[in-house]
Amino acid sequence: MREKELRRSLSVFPIGTVMKLTDLTARQIRYYEEQDLIHPERSEGNRRMYSLNDIDTLLEIKDYLSDGLNMAGIKHAYQMKQKQERQAKAKKPLTDNDVRRIFYDELLNQGGLNQKNPYQQGPRM
């Protein structure tokens, strides 16, 4: 994780500070936690501690609500965002062998030849 991302994910703000920064009530903040939209950490004294990322999320939620989106729509938006992030992480870059295999297959298809690809490692499942 890069330094900036690490710092933004540190949970250092108590709920009172978050209330001032976001202009939300404690009840609203806890409700968004109940809705699984934010995930504050707990201190040793079991107090909620929020990160800059949590504050950004709360401000985004406020924007969505002011745009007329309801809670189900906001949850759906965040689920889609998480799905895209997972897909981006799961997507691995092409290796040299992958490029050779694709190029070889394209050449065979263009030439109408049916030879075994030496770059193919067998059937993939």
DSSP file (Angstrom, degrees, kcal/mol; ACC not computed):
  #  RESIDUE AA STRUCTURE BP1 BP2  ACC     N-H-->O    O-->H-N    N-H-->O    O-->H-N    TCO  KAPPA ALPHA  PHI   PSI    X-CA   Y-CA   Z-CA
    1    1 A M              0   0    0      0, 0.0     2,-0.0     0, 0.0     0, 0.0   0.000 360.0 360.0 360.0 136.9    0.0    0.0    0.0
    2    2 A R     >  -     0   0    0      1,-0.1     4,-2.6     4,-0.0     5,-0.2  -0.322 360.0-108.9 -72.9 159.2    1.3    3.4   -0.9
    3    3 A E  H  > S+     0   0    0      1,-0.2     4,-2.6     2,-0.2     5,-0.2   0.895 117.4  49.8 -56.4 -46.2    2.1    5.9    1.9
    4    4 A K  H  > S+     0   0    0      1,-0.2     4,-2.3     2,-0.2    -1,-0.2   0.922 112.5  46.9 -61.4 -44.8   -0.9    8.2    1.0
    5    5 A E  H  > S+     0   0    0      1,-0.2     4,-1.2     2,-0.2    -1,-0.2   0.883 111.6  52.2 -64.5 -38.3   -3.3    5.3    1.0
    6    6 A L  H  < S+     0   0    0     -4,-2.6     4,-0.5     1,-0.2     3,-0.4   0.932 110.6  46.8 -63.1 -46.2   -2.0    4.0    4.2
    7    7 A R  H >< S+     0   0    0     -4,-2.6     3,-1.0     1,-0.2    45,-0.3   0.883 110.0  53.3 -64.4 -39.3   -2.4    7.4    5.9
    8    8 A R  H 3< S+     0   0    0     -4,-2.3    45,-1.9     1,-0.2    44,-0.7   0.751 107.6  52.4 -68.6 -22.9   -5.9    7.8    4.6
    9    9 A S  T 3< S+     0   0    0     -4,-1.2     2,-0.3    -3,-0.4    -1,-0.2   0.511  81.1 111.4 -92.7  -4.3   -6.9    4.4    6.0
   10   10 A L    <   -     0   0    0     -3,-1.0     2,-1.0    -4,-0.5    42,-0.5  -0.545  67.3-135.4 -71.3 129.7   -5.7    5.1    9.5
   11   11 A S        +     0   0    0     -2,-0.3    40,-0.3     1,-0.2    39,-0.1  -0.758  53.9 132.9 -89.7 103.2   -8.6    5.4   11.9
   12   12 A V        +     0   0    0     38,-1.6    39,-0.2    -2,-1.0    -1,-0.2   0.464  39.3  91.5-129.7  -7.6   -7.8    8.5   14.1
   13   13 A F  E     -A   50   0A   0     37,-2.7    37,-3.5    -3,-0.2     2,-0.1  -0.819  62.0-142.1-101.1 128.3  -11.0   10.6   14.2
   14   14 A P  E  >  -A   49   0A   0      0, 0.0     4,-1.9     0, 0.0     3,-0.5  -0.352  34.8-100.8 -75.7 167.4  -13.6   10.2   17.0
   15   15 A I  H  > S+     0   0    0     33,-0.5     4,-2.5     1,-0.2     5,-0.2   0.822 119.6  60.6 -62.8 -32.5  -17.3   10.5   16.1
   16   16 A G  H  > S+     0   0    0      2,-0.2     4,-1.7     1,-0.2    -1,-0.2   0.913 106.9  45.2 -61.6 -42.5  -17.5   14.1   17.4
   17   17 A T  H  > S+     0   0    0     -3,-0.5     4,-2.4     2,-0.2    -1,-0.2   0.899 112.3  51.7 -66.6 -40.9  -14.9   15.3   14.9
   18   18 A V  H  X S+     0   0    0     -4,-1.9     4,-2.3     1,-0.2     6,-0.3   0.882 106.4  55.0 -63.8 -38.1  -16.5   13.4   12.1
   19   19 A M  H  X>S+     0   0    0     -4,-2.5     4,-1.8     1,-0.2     5,-0.7   0.913 110.6  45.2 -60.8 -42.3  -19.8   15.0   13.0
   20   20 A K  H  <5S+     0   0    0     -4,-1.7    -2,-0.2     1,-0.2    -1,-0.2   0.900 115.0  47.3 -68.3 -40.5  -18.2   18.5   12.6
   21   21 A L  H  <5S+     0   0    0     -4,-2.4    -2,-0.2     1,-0.2    -1,-0.2   0.834 124.6  29.6 -70.7 -33.0  -16.5   17.6    9.4
   22   22 A T  H  <5S-     0   0    0     -4,-2.3    -2,-0.2    -5,-0.2    -1,-0.2   0.594  95.7-129.5-104.3 -13.4  -19.5   16.0    7.7
   23   23 A D  T  <5 +     0   0    0     -4,-1.8     2,-0.3    -5,-0.3    -3,-0.2   0.853  65.3 131.8  61.3  36.1  -22.3   18.0    9.3
   24   24 A L      < -     0   0    0     -5,-0.7    -1,-0.3    -6,-0.3    -2,-0.2  -0.810  58.3-115.1-111.3 156.8  -24.0   14.7   10.1
   25   25 A T     >  -     0   0    0     -2,-0.3     4,-2.2     1,-0.1     5,-0.2  -0.473  27.1-112.3 -84.1 163.5  -25.5   13.6   13.4
   26   26 A A  H  > S+     0   0    0      1,-0.2     4,-2.6     2,-0.2     5,-0.2   0.882 119.3  55.0 -61.6 -37.6  -24.1   10.7   15.4
   27   27 A R  H  > S+     0   0    0      2,-0.2     4,-2.3     1,-0.2    -1,-0.2   0.913 107.2  49.0 -62.9 -42.7  -27.3    8.7   14.7
   28   28 A Q  H  > S+     0   0    0      2,-0.2     4,-2.2     1,-0.2    -1,-0.2   0.923 111.8  49.1 -62.9 -43.3  -26.9    9.2   10.9
   29   29 A I  H  X S+     0   0    0     -4,-2.2     4,-1.5     1,-0.2    -2,-0.2   0.918 112.4  47.3 -63.3 -44.1  -23.3    8.1   11.1
   30   30 A R  H  X S+     0   0    0     -4,-2.6     4,-2.6     1,-0.2    -1,-0.2   0.873 109.2  55.5 -65.0 -35.9  -24.2    5.0   13.1
   31   31 A Y  H  X S+     0   0    0     -4,-2.3     4,-2.0     2,-0.2    -2,-0.2   0.916 106.1  50.1 -62.6 -42.6  -27.1    4.3   10.7
   32   32 A Y  H  <>S+     0   0    0     -4,-2.2     5,-2.6     1,-0.2     6,-0.8   0.822 110.3  51.3 -66.5 -29.9  -24.6    4.3    7.7
   33   33 A E  H ><5S+     0   0    0     -4,-1.5     3,-1.8     4,-0.2    -2,-0.2   0.917 108.3  50.8 -68.7 -43.5  -22.5    1.9    9.7
   34   34 A E  H 3<5S+     0   0    0     -4,-2.6    -2,-0.2     1,-0.3    -1,-0.2   0.844 106.1  56.0 -60.8 -33.6  -25.5   -0.4   10.3
   35   35 A Q  T 3<5S-     0   0    0     -4,-2.0    -1,-0.3    -5,-0.2    -2,-0.2   0.390 117.0-118.2 -80.4   3.9  -26.2   -0.3    6.6
   36   36 A D  T < 5S+     0   0    0     -3,-1.8    -3,-0.2     2,-0.2    -2,-0.1   0.808  81.3 120.7  65.1  33.2  -22.6   -1.6    6.0
   37   37 A L  S   <S+     0   0    0     -5,-2.6     2,-0.3     1,-0.2    -4,-0.2   0.734  75.5  28.3 -96.1 -27.9  -21.5    1.5    4.1
   38   38 A I        -     0   0    0     -6,-0.8    -1,-0.2    -9,-0.1    -2,-0.2  -0.931  63.5-157.7-129.6 157.9  -18.7    2.5    6.5
   39   39 A H        -     0   0    0     -2,-0.3    15,-0.1    -3,-0.1     2,-0.1  -0.642  14.6-172.7-137.5  76.4  -16.5    0.4    8.7
   40   40 A P        -     0   0    0      0, 0.0    10,-0.2     0, 0.0     2,-0.1  -0.366  22.4-123.7 -70.1 150.6  -15.0    2.3   11.6
   41   41 A E  E     -B   49   0A   0      8,-1.8     8,-2.9    -2,-0.1     2,-0.4  -0.441  21.8-122.0 -84.2 166.8  -12.5    0.6   13.8
   42   42 A R  E     -B   48   0A   0      6,-0.2     6,-0.2    -2,-0.1     2,-0.0  -0.917  17.2-138.0-112.8 138.9  -12.9    0.4   17.6
   43   43 A S    >   -     0   0    0      4,-2.6     3,-2.1    -2,-0.4     6,-0.0  -0.240  39.4 -91.7 -80.6 177.7  -10.4    1.7   20.1
   44   44 A E  T 3  S+     0   0    0      1,-0.3    -1,-0.1     2,-0.1    -2,-0.0   0.828 131.7  53.5 -61.0 -30.9   -9.5   -0.2   23.2
   45   45 A G  T 3  S-     0   0    0      2,-0.1    -1,-0.3     1,-0.0    -2,-0.0   0.250 123.0-109.0 -86.4  13.0  -12.3    1.7   25.0
   46   46 A N  S <  S+     0   0    0     -3,-2.1     2,-0.3     1,-0.2    -2,-0.1   0.723  70.1 147.4  66.5  25.9  -14.7    0.4   22.3
   47   47 A R        -     0   0    0      1,-0.1    -4,-2.6   -33,-0.0     2,-0.3  -0.708  54.2-109.6 -89.0 143.2  -15.1    3.9   20.8
   48   48 A R  E     - B   0  42A   0     -2,-0.3   -33,-0.5    -6,-0.2     2,-0.4  -0.534  33.4-166.3 -71.1 134.0  -15.6    4.2   17.1
   49   49 A M  E     -AB  14  41A   0     -8,-2.9    -8,-1.8    -2,-0.3     2,-0.3  -0.992   5.8-155.2-125.4 130.2  -12.6    5.7   15.3
   50   50 A Y  E     -A   13   0A   0    -37,-3.5   -37,-2.7    -2,-0.4   -38,-1.6  -0.750   2.2-145.5-110.4 150.6  -12.9    6.9   11.7
   51   51 A S     >  -     0   0    0     -2,-0.3     4,-2.0   -40,-0.3   -40,-0.2  -0.539  34.8-103.4-102.2 171.7  -10.4    7.3    8.9
   52   52 A L  H  > S+     0   0    0    -44,-0.7     4,-2.5   -42,-0.5   -43,-0.2   0.854 124.2  56.9 -62.7 -34.1  -10.2    9.9    6.1
   53   53 A N  H  > S+     0   0    0    -45,-1.9     4,-2.2     2,-0.2    -1,-0.2   0.898 105.3  50.4 -63.5 -39.6  -11.6    7.3    3.8
   54   54 A D  H  > S+     0   0    0    -46,-0.3     4,-2.5     2,-0.2    -2,-0.2   0.916 110.2  49.9 -62.7 -42.5  -14.7    6.9    6.1
   55   55 A I  H  X S+     0   0    0     -4,-2.0     4,-2.3     1,-0.2    -2,-0.2   0.912 109.3  51.5 -63.8 -42.3  -15.2   10.6    6.0
   56   56 A D  H  X S+     0   0    0     -4,-2.5     4,-2.2     1,-0.2    -1,-0.2   0.912 110.0  50.0 -58.8 -42.7  -15.0   10.7    2.2
   57   57 A T  H  X S+     0   0    0     -4,-2.2     4,-2.5     2,-0.2    -2,-0.2   0.914 109.2  51.0 -63.4 -43.3  -17.6    7.9    2.1
   58   58 A L  H  X S+     0   0    0     -4,-2.5     4,-2.2     1,-0.2    -1,-0.2   0.902 110.5  49.1 -62.2 -40.3  -19.9    9.8    4.4
   59   59 A L  H  X S+     0   0    0     -4,-2.3     4,-2.0     2,-0.2    -1,-0.2   0.871 110.1  51.4 -67.2 -35.9  -19.6   12.9    2.3
   60   60 A E  H  X S+     0   0    0     -4,-2.2     4,-2.8     2,-0.2    -2,-0.2   0.906 108.1  52.4 -64.6 -41.3  -20.3   10.9   -0.8
   61   61 A I  H  X S+     0   0    0     -4,-2.5     4,-2.6     1,-0.2    -2,-0.2   0.922 108.0  51.1 -60.5 -44.1  -23.4    9.4    0.9
   62   62 A K  H  X S+     0   0    0     -4,-2.2     4,-2.4     1,-0.2    -1,-0.2   0.910 110.7  49.2 -58.9 -42.3  -24.6   13.0    1.6
   63   63 A D  H  X S+     0   0    0     -4,-2.0     4,-1.6     2,-0.2    -2,-0.2   0.923 110.3  50.2 -63.8 -44.2  -24.1   13.9   -2.0
   64   64 A Y  H  <>S+     0   0    0     -4,-2.8     5,-2.4     1,-0.2     4,-0.3   0.923 111.7  48.5 -59.2 -44.2  -26.1   10.9   -3.2
   65   65 A L  H ><5S+     0   0    0     -4,-2.6     3,-1.4     1,-0.2    -1,-0.2   0.899 110.0  50.6 -64.6 -40.4  -28.9   11.7   -0.8
   66   66 A S  H 3<5S+     0   0    0     -4,-2.4    -1,-0.2     1,-0.3    -2,-0.2   0.772 105.6  57.6 -69.2 -23.6  -29.0   15.3   -2.0
   67   67 A D  T 3<5S-     0   0    0     -4,-1.6    -1,-0.3    -5,-0.2    -2,-0.2   0.492 125.8-103.5 -81.4  -3.7  -29.1   14.1   -5.6
   68   68 A G  T < 5S+     0   0    0     -3,-1.4     2,-0.3     1,-0.3    -3,-0.2   0.520  72.2 144.3  97.2   6.3  -32.3   12.2   -4.7
   69   69 A L      < -     0   0    0     -5,-2.4    -1,-0.3    -6,-0.2     2,-0.1  -0.595  40.4-139.5 -78.9 138.1  -30.8    8.7   -4.4
   70   70 A N     >  -     0   0    0     -2,-0.3     4,-2.2     1,-0.1     5,-0.2  -0.360  30.8 -94.1 -89.7 177.3  -32.4    6.5   -1.7
   71   71 A M  H  > S+     0   0    0      1,-0.2     4,-2.6     2,-0.2     5,-0.2   0.865 124.8  53.3 -62.5 -38.1  -30.5    4.1    0.6
   72   72 A A  H  > S+     0   0    0      1,-0.2     4,-2.2     2,-0.2    -1,-0.2   0.903 110.3  48.4 -63.6 -40.0  -31.1    1.1   -1.7
   73   73 A G  H  > S+     0   0    0      2,-0.2     4,-2.3     1,-0.2    -2,-0.2   0.884 111.2  49.8 -66.5 -38.6  -29.6    3.0   -4.6
   74   74 A I  H  X S+     0   0    0     -4,-2.2     4,-2.2     2,-0.2    -2,-0.2   0.920 110.8  49.3 -66.0 -43.8  -26.6    4.1   -2.6
   75   75 A K  H  X S+     0   0    0     -4,-2.6     4,-2.4     1,-0.2    -2,-0.2   0.916 111.3  50.1 -60.3 -42.8  -26.0    0.5   -1.5
   76   76 A H  H  X S+     0   0    0     -4,-2.2     4,-2.4     1,-0.2    -1,-0.2   0.907 108.5  52.4 -63.0 -41.7  -26.2   -0.7   -5.1
   77   77 A A  H  X S+     0   0    0     -4,-2.3     4,-1.9     1,-0.2    -1,-0.2   0.909 112.2  45.4 -61.0 -42.4  -23.8    2.0   -6.2
   78   78 A Y  H  X S+     0   0    0     -4,-2.2     4,-2.4     2,-0.2    -1,-0.2   0.851 110.6  53.4 -72.2 -33.4  -21.2    0.9   -3.6
   79   79 A Q  H  X S+     0   0    0     -4,-2.4     4,-2.3     2,-0.2    -2,-0.2   0.916 110.5  47.4 -64.8 -41.9  -21.7   -2.8   -4.4
   80   80 A M  H  X S+     0   0    0     -4,-2.4     4,-2.3     2,-0.2    -2,-0.2   0.893 111.2  51.7 -65.0 -39.6  -21.0   -2.0   -8.1
   81   81 A K  H  X S+     0   0    0     -4,-1.9     4,-2.0    -5,-0.2    -2,-0.2   0.919 111.2  46.8 -62.8 -44.5  -18.0    0.0   -7.1
   82   82 A Q  H  X S+     0   0    0     -4,-2.4     4,-2.4     2,-0.2    -2,-0.2   0.883 110.6  52.9 -64.9 -38.9  -16.6   -2.9   -5.0
   83   83 A K  H  X S+     0   0    0     -4,-2.3     4,-2.4     1,-0.2    -2,-0.2   0.916 109.4  48.6 -63.5 -43.0  -17.3   -5.4   -7.7
   84   84 A Q  H  X S+     0   0    0     -4,-2.3     4,-2.2     1,-0.2    -1,-0.2   0.884 110.8  51.1 -64.4 -38.6  -15.4   -3.2  -10.2
   85   85 A E  H  X S+     0   0    0     -4,-2.0     4,-2.0     2,-0.2    -2,-0.2   0.905 110.6  48.5 -65.4 -41.0  -12.5   -2.9   -7.8
   86   86 A R  H  X S+     0   0    0     -4,-2.4     4,-2.3     2,-0.2    -2,-0.2   0.913 111.9  49.2 -64.2 -42.3  -12.4   -6.7   -7.3
   87   87 A Q  H  X S+     0   0    0     -4,-2.4     4,-1.5     1,-0.2    -2,-0.2   0.888 109.9  51.3 -65.2 -38.1  -12.4   -7.3  -11.0
   88   88 A A  H  < S+     0   0    0     -4,-2.2    -1,-0.2     1,-0.2    -2,-0.2   0.885 112.3  46.1 -66.2 -37.7   -9.6   -4.8  -11.6
   89   89 A K  H  < S+     0   0    0     -4,-2.0    -2,-0.2     1,-0.2    -1,-0.2   0.862 112.5  50.6 -71.0 -35.4   -7.5   -6.5   -8.9
   90   90 A A  H  < S+     0   0    0     -4,-2.3     2,-0.5    -5,-0.2    -2,-0.2   0.754  88.2  95.5 -74.9 -23.4   -8.3  -10.0  -10.3
   91   91 A K     <  -     0   0    0     -4,-1.5    -4,-0.0    -5,-0.2     0, 0.0  -0.556  64.3-160.7 -72.5 118.1   -7.3   -8.9  -13.8
   92   92 A K        -     0   0    0     -2,-0.5     3,-0.1     1,-0.1    -2,-0.1  -0.755  20.7-105.8-102.0 149.2   -3.8   -9.9  -14.4
   93   93 A P        -     0   0    0      0, 0.0     2,-0.2     0, 0.0    -1,-0.1  -0.299  41.3 -96.6 -69.8 155.5   -1.5   -8.5  -17.0
   94   94 A L        -     0   0    0      1,-0.1     2,-0.1     4,-0.1     3,-0.0  -0.491  36.4-140.2 -71.9 137.9   -0.7  -10.5  -20.1
   95   95 A T     >  -     0   0    0     -2,-0.2     4,-2.1     1,-0.1     5,-0.2  -0.456  27.9-104.0 -88.3 169.8    2.6  -12.4  -20.0
   96   96 A D  H  > S+     0   0    0      1,-0.2     4,-2.4     2,-0.2     5,-0.2   0.892 124.3  53.8 -59.5 -39.2    5.0  -12.6  -23.0
   97   97 A N  H  > S+     0   0    0      1,-0.2     4,-2.4     2,-0.2    -1,-0.2   0.881 106.5  51.9 -64.7 -37.8    3.8  -16.2  -23.5
   98   98 A D  H  > S+     0   0    0      2,-0.2     4,-2.5     1,-0.2    -1,-0.2   0.927 110.1  48.4 -62.8 -44.7    0.2  -15.1  -23.6
   99   99 A V  H  X S+     0   0    0     -4,-2.1     4,-2.7     1,-0.2    -2,-0.2   0.913 111.7  49.5 -63.3 -42.7    1.0  -12.5  -26.2
  100  100 A R  H  X S+     0   0    0     -4,-2.4     4,-2.8     1,-0.2    -1,-0.2   0.917 111.2  49.8 -61.6 -43.2    2.8  -15.1  -28.3
  101  101 A R  H  X S+     0   0    0     -4,-2.4     4,-2.4     2,-0.2    -2,-0.2   0.921 113.1  45.6 -63.2 -44.6    0.0  -17.6  -28.0
  102  102 A I  H  X S+     0   0    0     -4,-2.5     4,-2.3     2,-0.2    -2,-0.2   0.925 114.5  48.1 -64.2 -45.0   -2.6  -15.0  -29.1
  103  103 A F  H  X S+     0   0    0     -4,-2.7     4,-2.3    -5,-0.2    -2,-0.2   0.915 112.0  49.4 -62.1 -43.9   -0.5  -13.8  -32.0
  104  104 A Y  H  X S+     0   0    0     -4,-2.8     4,-2.3     1,-0.2    -2,-0.2   0.919 111.0  49.8 -62.5 -45.2    0.2  -17.3  -33.1
  105  105 A D  H  X S+     0   0    0     -4,-2.4     4,-2.4     1,-0.2    -1,-0.2   0.898 110.5  50.3 -61.4 -41.0   -3.5  -18.2  -33.0
  106  106 A E  H  X S+     0   0    0     -4,-2.3     4,-2.5     2,-0.2    -1,-0.2   0.905 109.6  50.5 -64.6 -42.0   -4.4  -15.0  -35.0
  107  107 A L  H  X S+     0   0    0     -4,-2.3     4,-2.2     2,-0.2     6,-0.2   0.918 111.8  47.7 -62.6 -42.9   -1.8  -15.9  -37.7
  108  108 A L  H  X>S+     0   0    0     -4,-2.3     5,-1.8     1,-0.2     4,-1.1   0.906 112.2  49.4 -64.6 -41.2   -3.2  -19.4  -38.0
  109  109 A N  H  <5S+     0   0    0     -4,-2.4     3,-0.3     1,-0.2    -2,-0.2   0.897 111.9  48.3 -65.3 -39.6   -6.7  -18.1  -38.2
  110  110 A Q  H  <5S+     0   0    0     -4,-2.5    -1,-0.2     1,-0.2    -2,-0.2   0.877 116.6  42.7 -67.4 -37.6   -5.8  -15.6  -40.9
  111  111 A G  H  <5S-     0   0    0     -4,-2.2    -1,-0.2    -5,-0.2    -2,-0.2   0.547 107.0-124.1 -86.8  -7.2   -3.9  -18.2  -42.9
  112  112 A G  T  <5 +     0   0    0     -4,-1.1     2,-0.3    -3,-0.3    -3,-0.2   0.735  61.0 146.2  71.7  22.0   -6.5  -20.9  -42.5
  113  113 A L      < -     0   0    0     -5,-1.8     2,-0.4    -6,-0.2    -1,-0.2  -0.657  40.7-154.8 -92.7 148.1   -4.0  -23.3  -41.1
  114  114 A N        +     0   0    0     -2,-0.3     2,-0.3    -3,-0.1    -1,-0.0  -0.669  37.9 141.5-121.9  76.6   -4.8  -25.8  -38.4
  115  115 A Q        -     0   0    0     -2,-0.4     2,-0.3     1,-0.0    -7,-0.1  -0.786  57.9 -96.4-112.1 158.6   -1.6  -26.5  -36.5
  116  116 A K        -     0   0    0     -2,-0.3    -2,-0.0     1,-0.1     3,-0.0  -0.582  39.9-121.6 -73.6 133.5   -1.0  -27.1  -32.9
  117  117 A N    >   -     0   0    0     -2,-0.3     3,-1.1     1,-0.2    -1,-0.1  -0.646  13.5-155.1 -76.3 118.6    0.1  -23.9  -31.1
  118  118 A P  T 3  S+     0   0    0      0, 0.0    -1,-0.2     0, 0.0   -17,-0.1   0.686  95.2  55.9 -68.8 -14.5    3.5  -24.5  -29.5
  119  119 A Y  T 3  S+     0   0    0    -19,-0.1     2,-0.3   -18,-0.1   -18,-0.2   0.584  85.5  98.1 -91.0 -11.7    2.7  -21.7  -27.0
  120  120 A Q    <   -     0   0    0     -3,-1.1   -22,-0.0     1,-0.1    -4,-0.0  -0.619  60.4-158.0 -79.0 134.1   -0.5  -23.3  -25.9
  121  121 A Q        -     0   0    0      1,-0.4    -1,-0.1    -2,-0.3    -2,-0.0   0.158  53.8 -82.9 -99.2  18.8   -0.1  -25.3  -22.7
  122  122 A G  S    S-     0   0    0      2,-0.0    -1,-0.4     0, 0.0     2,-0.1  -0.466  78.2 -23.4 105.2 179.1   -3.1  -27.5  -23.2
  123  123 A P        -     0   0    0      0, 0.0     2,-0.4     0, 0.0     0, 0.0  -0.372  60.1-146.7 -67.4 137.6   -6.8  -26.9  -22.5
  124  124 A R              0   0    0      1,-0.1    -2,-0.0    -2,-0.1     0, 0.0  -0.855 360.0 360.0-104.7 139.3   -7.6  -24.3  -19.9
  125  125 A M              0   0    0     -2,-0.4    -1,-0.1     0, 0.0     0, 0.0   0.375 360.0 360.0-121.7 360.0  -10.6  -24.7  -17.7
